[in-house]
């Protein structure tokens, strides 16, 4: 199961009055899915996520 923590954080900011101006999605470089990590992700049941969000808010 994937928990979108970035969007949960964004929701908290919106609830207290901030306005979302932009959602910048940054691709993670140097995140290679080597055989080691592919095996670990399957064994431990987690996803290899290769991006992150930068939210720009205005109060």
N, CA, C and O atoms as CSV, one atom per row, in Angstrom:
chain,resi,resn,atom,element,x,y,z
A,1,UNK,N,N,0.839,-1.177,0.000
A,1,UNK,CA,C,0.000,0.000,0.000
A,1,UNK,C,C,0.884,1.240,0.000
A,1,UNK,O,O,1.847,1.321,0.763
A,2,UNK,N,N,0.566,2.185,-0.835
A,2,UNK,CA,C,1.333,3.420,-0.963
A,2,UNK,C,C,0.641,4.526,-0.171
A,2,UNK,O,O,-0.535,4.808,-0.399
A,3,UNK,N,N,1.357,5.149,0.752
A,3,UNK,CA,C,0.818,6.260,1.528
A,3,UNK,C,C,1.391,7.566,0.980
A,3,UNK,O,O,2.582,7.822,1.160
A,4,UNK,N,N,0.595,8.393,0.325
A,4,UNK,CA,C,1.091,9.648,-0.258
A,4,UNK,C,C,1.292,10.717,0.817
A,4,UNK,O,O,0.453,11.604,0.975
A,5,UNK,N,N,2.395,10.637,1.551
A,5,UNK,CA,C,2.632,11.544,2.671
A,5,UNK,C,C,2.729,12.999,2.224
A,5,UNK,O,O,2.296,13.896,2.947
A,6,UNK,N,N,3.289,13.241,1.046
A,6,UNK,CA,C,3.417,14.617,0.561
A,6,UNK,C,C,2.041,15.263,0.456
A,6,UNK,O,O,1.882,16.426,0.823
A,7,UNK,N,N,1.063,14.545,-0.029
A,7,UNK,CA,C,-0.273,15.115,-0.189
A,7,UNK,C,C,-0.984,15.273,1.149
A,7,UNK,O,O,-1.828,16.156,1.305
A,8,UNK,N,N,-0.650,14.430,2.104
A,8,UNK,CA,C,-1.232,14.594,3.433
A,8,UNK,C,C,-0.687,15.867,4.090
A,8,UNK,O,O,-1.428,16.583,4.763
A,9,UNK,N,N,0.591,16.145,3.896
A,9,UNK,CA,C,1.184,17.381,4.414
A,9,UNK,C,C,0.548,18.582,3.722
A,9,UNK,O,O,0.191,19.561,4.377
A,10,UNK,N,N,0.406,18.510,2.400
A,10,UNK,CA,C,-0.217,19.593,1.648
A,10,UNK,C,C,-1.631,19.863,2.172
A,10,UNK,O,O,-2.021,21.020,2.335
A,11,UNK,N,N,-2.380,18.829,2.428
A,11,UNK,CA,C,-3.746,18.972,2.927
A,11,UNK,C,C,-3.778,19.720,4.262
A,11,UNK,O,O,-4.668,20.538,4.490
A,12,UNK,N,N,-2.818,19.446,5.139
A,12,UNK,CA,C,-2.747,20.132,6.440
A,12,UNK,C,C,-2.528,21.628,6.241
A,12,UNK,O,O,-3.161,22.441,6.915
A,13,UNK,N,N,-1.639,21.997,5.326
A,13,UNK,CA,C,-1.381,23.406,5.051
A,13,UNK,C,C,-2.627,24.089,4.484
A,13,UNK,O,O,-2.944,25.216,4.865
A,14,UNK,N,N,-3.329,23.414,3.581
A,14,UNK,CA,C,-4.527,23.984,2.985
A,14,UNK,C,C,-5.615,24.207,4.032
A,14,UNK,O,O,-6.342,25.199,3.978
A,15,UNK,N,N,-5.724,23.287,4.980
A,15,UNK,CA,C,-6.758,23.392,6.018
A,15,UNK,C,C,-6.544,24.581,6.948
A,15,UNK,O,O,-7.507,25.093,7.519
A,16,UNK,N,N,-5.286,25.035,7.113
A,16,UNK,CA,C,-5.021,26.160,8.019
A,16,UNK,C,C,-4.914,27.488,7.278
A,16,UNK,O,O,-4.501,28.492,7.858
A,17,UNK,N,N,-5.286,27.499,5.992
A,17,UNK,CA,C,-5.408,28.759,5.297
A,17,UNK,C,C,-4.374,29.084,4.238
A,17,UNK,O,O,-4.451,30.144,3.617
A,18,UNK,N,N,-3.426,28.222,4.017
A,18,UNK,CA,C,-2.463,28.470,2.949
A,18,UNK,C,C,-3.108,28.173,1.601
A,18,UNK,O,O,-4.033,27.366,1.513
A,19,UNK,N,N,-2.619,28.828,0.554
A,19,UNK,CA,C,-3.073,28.555,-0.807
A,19,UNK,C,C,-1.916,27.946,-1.583
A,19,UNK,O,O,-0.793,28.447,-1.542
A,20,UNK,N,N,-2.200,26.875,-2.280
A,20,UNK,CA,C,-1.166,26.205,-3.071
A,20,UNK,C,C,-0.948,26.983,-4.359
A,20,UNK,O,O,-1.873,27.157,-5.153
A,21,UNK,N,N,0.261,27.443,-4.561
A,21,UNK,CA,C,0.602,28.183,-5.774
A,21,UNK,C,C,1.224,27.265,-6.823
A,21,UNK,O,O,1.008,27.455,-8.020
A,22,UNK,N,N,1.992,26.275,-6.381
A,22,UNK,CA,C,2.659,25.400,-7.340
A,22,UNK,C,C,3.070,24.095,-6.673
A,22,UNK,O,O,3.406,24.065,-5.489
A,23,UNK,N,N,3.040,23.042,-7.436
A,23,UNK,CA,C,3.540,21.727,-7.013
A,23,UNK,C,C,4.651,21.364,-7.984
A,23,UNK,O,O,4.393,21.025,-9.139
A,24,UNK,N,N,5.875,21.434,-7.515
A,24,UNK,CA,C,7.034,21.119,-8.350
A,24,UNK,C,C,7.420,19.679,-8.053
A,24,UNK,O,O,7.675,19.324,-6.902
A,25,UNK,N,N,7.462,18.853,-9.084
A,25,UNK,CA,C,7.837,17.452,-8.912
A,25,UNK,C,C,9.269,17.291,-9.376
A,25,UNK,O,O,9.597,17.526,-10.539
A,26,UNK,N,N,10.116,16.884,-8.442
A,26,UNK,CA,C,11.552,16.742,-8.705
A,26,UNK,C,C,11.873,15.271,-8.882
A,26,UNK,O,O,11.636,14.458,-7.989
A,27,UNK,N,N,12.403,14.947,-10.015
A,27,UNK,CA,C,12.828,13.571,-10.269
A,27,UNK,C,C,14.141,13.330,-9.532
A,27,UNK,O,O,15.051,14.157,-9.580
A,28,UNK,N,N,14.229,12.207,-8.861
A,28,UNK,CA,C,15.443,11.851,-8.139
A,28,UNK,C,C,16.428,11.214,-9.113
A,28,UNK,O,O,16.134,10.204,-9.751
A,29,UNK,N,N,17.582,11.822,-9.208
A,29,UNK,CA,C,18.637,11.255,-10.022
A,29,UNK,C,C,19.541,10.423,-9.114
A,29,UNK,O,O,19.498,10.568,-7.893
A,30,UNK,N,N,20.329,9.585,-9.686
A,30,UNK,CA,C,21.227,8.681,-8.947
A,30,UNK,C,C,20.450,7.671,-8.109
A,30,UNK,O,O,21.006,7.099,-7.171
A,31,UNK,N,N,19.205,7.446,-8.421
A,31,UNK,CA,C,18.406,6.407,-7.767
A,31,UNK,C,C,18.277,5.254,-8.747
A,31,UNK,O,O,17.301,5.155,-9.490
A,32,UNK,N,N,19.239,4.421,-8.737
A,32,UNK,CA,C,19.197,3.309,-9.676
A,32,UNK,C,C,18.559,2.103,-9.014
A,32,UNK,O,O,18.808,1.814,-7.844
A,33,UNK,N,N,17.760,1.428,-9.752
A,33,UNK,CA,C,17.107,0.228,-9.251
A,33,UNK,C,C,18.047,-0.956,-9.484
A,33,UNK,O,O,17.829,-1.784,-10.368
A,34,UNK,N,N,19.085,-1.008,-8.674
A,34,UNK,CA,C,20.028,-2.116,-8.798
A,34,UNK,C,C,19.335,-3.404,-8.371
A,34,UNK,O,O,18.290,-3.386,-7.720
A,35,UNK,N,N,19.927,-4.488,-8.745
A,35,UNK,CA,C,19.371,-5.782,-8.365
A,35,UNK,C,C,19.187,-5.913,-6.866
A,35,UNK,O,O,18.222,-6.521,-6.404
A,36,UNK,N,N,20.128,-5.332,-6.093
A,36,UNK,CA,C,20.047,-5.377,-4.629
A,36,UNK,C,C,18.750,-4.730,-4.141
A,36,UNK,O,O,18.015,-5.327,-3.354
A,37,UNK,N,N,18.464,-3.498,-4.610
A,37,UNK,CA,C,17.278,-2.779,-4.131
A,37,UNK,C,C,15.987,-3.362,-4.688
A,37,UNK,O,O,14.959,-3.354,-4.011
A,38,UNK,N,N,16.033,-3.859,-5.892
A,38,UNK,CA,C,14.829,-4.493,-6.451
A,38,UNK,C,C,14.465,-5.708,-5.607
A,38,UNK,O,O,13.296,-5.910,-5.279
A,39,UNK,N,N,15.450,-6.508,-5.259
A,39,UNK,CA,C,15.199,-7.691,-4.430
A,39,UNK,C,C,14.713,-7.288,-3.040
A,39,UNK,O,O,13.755,-7.862,-2.522
A,40,UNK,N,N,15.382,-6.291,-2.434
A,40,UNK,CA,C,14.984,-5.836,-1.097
A,40,UNK,C,C,13.548,-5.297,-1.100
A,40,UNK,O,O,12.776,-5.570,-0.181
A,41,UNK,N,N,13.198,-4.535,-2.135
A,41,UNK,CA,C,11.851,-3.959,-2.175
A,41,UNK,C,C,10.798,-5.064,-2.268
A,41,UNK,O,O,9.720,-4.945,-1.684
A,42,UNK,N,N,11.102,-6.119,-2.988
A,42,UNK,CA,C,10.153,-7.235,-3.085
A,42,UNK,C,C,10.109,-8.030,-1.783
A,42,UNK,O,O,9.034,-8.407,-1.317
A,43,UNK,N,N,11.290,-8.284,-1.195
A,43,UNK,CA,C,11.348,-9.052,0.055
A,43,UNK,C,C,10.655,-8.331,1.207
A,43,UNK,O,O,9.950,-8.952,2.002
A,44,UNK,N,N,10.863,-7.006,1.292
A,44,UNK,CA,C,10.331,-6.224,2.416
A,44,UNK,C,C,9.032,-5.488,2.079
A,44,UNK,O,O,8.496,-4.750,2.906
A,45,UNK,N,N,8.535,-5.694,0.864
A,45,UNK,CA,C,7.248,-5.154,0.439
A,45,UNK,C,C,7.188,-3.616,0.515
A,45,UNK,O,O,6.291,-3.053,1.142
A,46,UNK,N,N,8.163,-2.945,-0.136
A,46,UNK,CA,C,8.086,-1.492,-0.246
A,46,UNK,C,C,8.382,-1.077,-1.677
A,46,UNK,O,O,9.027,-1.805,-2.432
A,47,UNK,N,N,7.897,0.108,-2.037
A,47,UNK,CA,C,8.051,0.612,-3.398
A,47,UNK,C,C,9.280,1.498,-3.514
A,47,UNK,O,O,9.643,2.198,-2.569
A,48,UNK,N,N,9.908,1.464,-4.661
A,48,UNK,CA,C,11.023,2.360,-4.946
A,48,UNK,C,C,10.444,3.622,-5.585
A,48,UNK,O,O,10.074,3.615,-6.759
A,49,UNK,N,N,10.367,4.694,-4.813
A,49,UNK,CA,C,9.801,5.954,-5.289
A,49,UNK,C,C,10.957,6.830,-5.760
A,49,UNK,O,O,11.950,6.992,-5.051
A,50,UNK,N,N,10.823,7.391,-6.951
A,50,UNK,CA,C,11.947,8.108,-7.538
A,50,UNK,C,C,11.620,9.566,-7.822
A,50,UNK,O,O,12.109,10.127,-8.803
A,51,UNK,N,N,10.799,10.190,-6.976
A,51,UNK,CA,C,10.499,11.615,-7.140
A,51,UNK,C,C,10.111,12.192,-5.778
A,51,UNK,O,O,9.830,11.455,-4.833
A,52,UNK,N,N,10.102,13.521,-5.699
A,52,UNK,CA,C,9.637,14.182,-4.490
A,52,UNK,C,C,8.917,15.464,-4.883
A,52,UNK,O,O,9.114,15.988,-5.979
A,53,UNK,N,N,8.088,15.960,-3.985
A,53,UNK,CA,C,7.289,17.154,-4.255
A,53,UNK,C,C,7.851,18.347,-3.498
A,53,UNK,O,O,8.303,18.229,-2.359
A,54,UNK,N,N,7.813,19.496,-4.157
A,54,UNK,CA,C,8.125,20.769,-3.510
A,54,UNK,C,C,6.871,21.632,-3.677
A,54,UNK,O,O,6.567,22.097,-4.776
A,55,UNK,N,N,6.153,21.837,-2.578
A,55,UNK,CA,C,4.940,22.643,-2.637
A,55,UNK,C,C,5.293,24.093,-2.351
A,55,UNK,O,O,6.057,24.382,-1.430
A,56,UNK,N,N,4.739,24.999,-3.137
A,56,UNK,CA,C,4.920,26.433,-2.937
A,56,UNK,C,C,3.573,26.978,-2.494
A,56,UNK,O,O,2.592,26.926,-3.236
A,57,UNK,N,N,3.539,27.511,-1.255
A,57,UNK,CA,C,2.297,28.023,-0.689
A,57,UNK,C,C,2.361,29.541,-0.557
A,57,UNK,O,O,3.434,30.144,-0.558
A,58,UNK,N,N,1.169,30.139,-0.444
A,58,UNK,CA,C,1.057,31.555,-0.123
A,58,UNK,C,C,0.073,31.659,1.036
A,58,UNK,O,O,-0.967,31.000,1.045
A,59,UNK,N,N,0.411,32.490,2.007
A,59,UNK,CA,C,-0.487,32.678,3.162
A,59,UNK,C,C,-1.384,33.867,2.921
A,59,UNK,O,O,-2.214,34.197,3.769
